[in-house]
Amino acid sequence: MPVLTDKIQIFFASVRKRSVELMVRRKPEETWERQISRGKREIIMVNQNRITEPCKLLDDNGLLINPGYATQPFWIYDRNKIKAGWHRIKEWDYYSVLSPDRGYGITFTIADLGYIGMAAVCWLDFQKKCFNQVDTMSILPMGRLKLPPTSGAGVTAFKDRKLDLSYQVSGEKRILKFDVPGFIDRTGEKGLRGEIVLNQNPGMDSMVIATAWKENPKAFYYNHKINCMPAEGEVFLGEGKFDFTPTTSFGGLDWGRGNWTYKNRWYWGSASGLLDGEPLGWNIGYGFSDRSMASENMLFYKGKAHKLDEVTFHMNTEDYMQPWTFTSSDGRFEMDFQPVVDRNSAVDFKVIRSVQHQVFGHFSGSVILDDGTVLRISDFLGFGEDVLNWW
């Protein structure tokens, strides 16, 4: 999801600073069960609604028809079905592309939040432990950015004097093009441009979720996250050239459409890469909408999804660069996390406020697949974020 940087921010000091362990719990009957059968653990998922065929997202009253999760984007989104003012409709496409072996990465955001439109390009240098971002805003787009109604096709674009950014999605390819002439990194290099192509295997599973809010059933969150897309392309930063090769570089997508409530706090983590030559990734998160019908926690191994129950983020909110840990209610996702870069922002426009920490770093620990296979993880590049928004 979008992260703003200091050039369009007013930092505010109302952020509570404390060390917390952040947790969302379900009722006991809504958790996963573990059974011991002839010495082998069998993991049974309970009370998560899996969608397995195409269906409409909203009815004529703007209510979510069939909340749950899927491994393909089966829900059909129609913005005209939303029963809310234009200021409550939120649409965004966010991509991250990371090259762990070369120590750099890049992220892209295009978002229509109703009263503001936003585009951003952020360059990440994991060796120097820093980031540089250029972002820009438009006032009252109210849907005029025309973000596509599906994550599987179409063109998303934003252009003004600060940057030119576009995504073209067709078939198995996602082409990301960008030109940011005013970009200046911390060494004084000027200009950032390039093109990166992400290849998405059509048979690969991904995380899709559609959930509503208890306090407002017409508010909903429809989200498609894709991991483990091999990335190929070139980025030119000043006089330097940075390559992304598909054998070692991977992209991820966060595609979202929804009618949100005003104040929300969420926790999200993601990683993509190779483990012993095989693609491995995960999407974890909570805190956003009513998750009683489904969580968005999934492992992806060799292109197949492995559904998880609850995952809890533990971090020091006084200093996000201190080590994190991740624990799980079913014991299937247990990680230490060593931060490298905190891509942080805070903005206070009175009615619109935001505090965001997207922290990139390395995961080490273990995950367990659906069949009980344990995978050991060491220094696996990804990120975790803590975001609080009033918008």
N, C-alpha and C positions, 0 to 999 in steps of 0.2 A: 504494500500500500504506500501511498505517496509520503515522502519525507521532505519537509521544507528546510532550507538552509538560511544562514544568517542574513543574507542580503535582502530578504523579504520578511524578516522576523523582528518582533520586539520581545526580547526575553522577559519573562515574568517570574517572580519569586514565590509563587503560590504552590509550587510543587512540593509535596510532602517528601521529606528526606528521612528515610528510615530503612533499616534492614528488615526485609519481610520475606516470608515464604508465601508464594501466591498459589492458591489452590482452588479448584472448583470440584466439588464432590457430587456424586449422584447418590440416590437412594440405593440401599444394598441390592434391591431386586433389579436395578438397572445396570449393574456392573457385569463384567465378564466373570465366568466361572472357570475354575480349574478343577479337573478331575484326574485322579491317578488311575490308570488302567494298565495293568500288567507292566508297571514300572515306567511307562511312558506318559508324559503329560499331554492331555487332550484339552485344547483351549476352545471354549464354546462362547460365541458372542450372543448376548441377550439384549433384546429390546432396542436394537438399532435398525431402522427401517432402510433397507437397501432397495434402490430403484434399479430396475433391470431392462426397462424399455422406454421409448420416447413418450413424453406426456407434457401437457400444458403446465406452465408454472403457476399462473394465477387464474382464478375464476372471474366472472363478470363483476364481482363485488371487491376485487382486488385482494382476495385472500389466497394464501398459499394452499394449493390443492393437495399436494402429497409431499410433505417435508421428509427429509432423509438424506442419504448419501448415495453416491454412485461412483463407478470407476470410469465412466464415460459421460459426456455432457448431454444427458437425455432430456432435461427440462427445456421447454421452448419458451424463450423470453420475449415478451411484447411490452415495450415501454408504455404503450397506450392503455394497458390494463391496470396500471398503477393508480390507486385511489389515494393520491397525496399531492400536496402542492409541489411545484417545481423545485423549491428550495430543499425538499427532503429527498429527492432522487439523487443517488450517487452512482457514478459509473467510472471505472478506471481500468487501465491496462498497464501492468508493471512487469518489466523483464529484468532479470539479473543474469549476467554472464561472467563466470569466474574461471580463472586459469590458475589452479593451485600450484602447479609445478613452476610457473613463471612469476608467481607472486603479485598478480594484479587482477583487476576485474572492472566491470562497468555496469551501471544500472540505468534504466530508462523508465520514465513515468509520463503517461498522458491521462489526465483525470478531468471529468466534468462533475463538479460537486454542487451544481445548481447555481449558487451565487458566485462561485469562482471557478474558472477553468485553470488548469495548471499543467505545465510540462517541465520536465527536469532531466538532466543528464549528469550522472555522477561518476567520476573516475576514482577508483580505489587502488591505492598502492600499499600492499600488505608488507612489503619489505621496509618501507619508510614509515609505516603505520599511520597513514594519513588519508584523507579524502578531499577532493575538490569538486564542487558542484556548481552548475549554472541552472537556474530555474527562472520561470517567468509565469505571469498570471494574466488571465483575461477576466473581465468583470461581467457577471450575469450571463454566462453562456446558455443556461436553461435548456440544455440538450442540443444546442446548435453545433457542438463539436461532432455530432453524428457518430458516436462510437458504435461499432457494429453490434447487432443483437445476438451474435454467436461468437464464440471463441475460436471457431474452426475455419472462418473465412472472412474476407473483407480487408479494408484499408482503414487504418487509424492514423491521423496526422495532426500536427500542430506546427504552425510557422509564424514567427514574428521577427523583429529585428535582432533578438537575442539568440534564437536557435531555430533550427529546422529539423524536425523529428518525424519519422513515419515508420509504421509497421505495415507490411504487406503479407497477408496470410493466404496461401493457396496450396491445396494438396498437402504434401508432407513438409513444406518449407515455410519458415517464418523469416522474412527479410527485414532486418532492422537497419535503417539508414539515418544518419545524423550529421549535422554540421553546426558547430558551436564556435563561431569566429571570435567571440569575446572571452572564451575560456582562457584562464591563466592559472598554471599550476604553481606550486610553492617554490619552484626554482626559476620562475619567470617565463617558462615556455608558454607560447600563445597559440591558441587555436586547437580545436578537437574535432575530428571528423572521421568518418569511416562507414563501413558496412559489415554487418555480421549476419550470417545465415544460420538459423537453428533448424535442425532436421528432426522431425517428430515421426517416429515409427507409428503408423496408424493402429497397430495392434497393441501398443503399449498402454498400460493402465495409467490413470491419473486420479487426482482427488477432486470430487465434485460434491458440493453440499448445498442444500436449500433449507433454510430454517427461518422461523419467525421469532418475534419478541412476545413474551407473555403479556407485557403491559400494553401492547398495541399489536393485535393480530394482523393488521394490514401492513405493518412494518416487516420487511423480510431482507434476507441476505442470501444472494445466489452467487456462488463462488466456484471457479474452476482453477485449480493449481496443477501445473505440469512440471515434473522434474525430469532430470537426466536427458535433456536434449543436446546432442553433440553440436558444438559451435565451431564455425569456421569463418574467418574474416580477418580484416586488418583495421587497426585504429592508428590514426596519425595524430600525435600530440606534439605540436610545434614541429621541430625537425626530426623527431623520433618516430619510429614505427613499432607497433606492438601487435604481434600475431596471436590469433586464437586458432588452435588446431583441434580437430574433432576427436582426436585420440586422448586428449588431456583437458579439454575445455568443455564446460557444460553450461547450458542455459536453463532458466526456470521462468515460468509465467505465473503471475497472479492476476487473474481476470475476474472482475467483480461487477455486479449490477444489483441495485437494491434500493429500498425505501427504508432509510435508517431512522432510529430514534436520535434524539439530540445529543445525549452524552453517552460515550462508550469507551471502555478500556479493553484492549485485547492483547494477547500474547501470541506470537507467531514465530515459528522456527522452520528452517528448510536447509537442505543440503543435497548436493548431487555430485557424483564422482564414480570412481572405479574401486572395487575391492577385489584384489587378485584377478584383475582383468575383466571383471563382470560389473555391469552398471548397478549402482546402489544409490538410493536416495531416500529422503523422508520429508513429510510435511506434518508438522505438529502445531497445535494451537487451541485456544479456548478463550472464554470471557466475552464473546461477541454473539448476541442473540441466544435463544433458548436451545440448548444442545441436548434436550432430553430424548430427541428422536435419533440423534447421530452425533458423533464427534468427527472432527476432520483429521484425526491422527491416522497416518498410514505410513508403512514402509513400502519401498519399491525395490524389488530385486529381480534382475534379469527380465525387466519389463512387466512384472506382475505385482499387484497390490497385496499387501498383508495388513489387515485392519487391526488397529490398536484401540484400546480403551482410553482412559484418561492419562495424560502426561502433564506433570507439574513442573513449572519453571521456578528455580530458586536463584535469586540474585540479590546483590547489595544495591539498593536504589540510591544510596549515597555516593556510590562509585561503581558504575557499570563496567569498568575495566577490571574489577576484581573477578576472580574465577566464579563461574556459574556451575550449577548442577541441574540435571534433569532426572526426575524419577517418574515411575509409572505405577498405576494401580494394579496392573497385571504382571509387573516385573519384566515386561518385554522391551522396555526402552530405558536404559540406565546409562547416563552419560555425565562425564565431566566436560567442561567447556572453558577454554582459555581464550579470552578476548584479545583481539589484535587492533581493531578499529571500531570506534563508536561513532557511527554516522547519526549524529544527534541534532535536534532542532527544538526550538520552543517559539511559539508565536502567541500574541495576545492582542486581538482586535476587538476585545470586550465580548461581543456576541460570539465571535469565532475565536476559539482558543485551541491550542494543541501542544502537547509535550511528547516528543518521540525519540526513542533510542533504538536504532537498528544496529546491532553489534555483530560484527563479523569476527570469526575466530575459528578455533579448531576443536572438534569433538573427539573424545576418546571414551570408549566404554564397550557396551554390548547391546545387540538387538536380537530378538527371537522371532523367527518366521512362524507362519501358521502351523507348519508341521513339526515345530519344536526345535528346528535347527538354530544353533546359536552362532552368530557372526560377531567376531571381535573387531572393534574399530579403533584406529589410532591416528590422531592428527588429521582428521577429516574436515576439510574446509566447508564452512556453512555460516549461518547466522541465526540469531535469536533477537526478537524485538519486544519492547514494552511500549505501548502507545496509548495515550489518553487524549481523547478529542471531545470538544464541544462544537459540533457543527452540523 
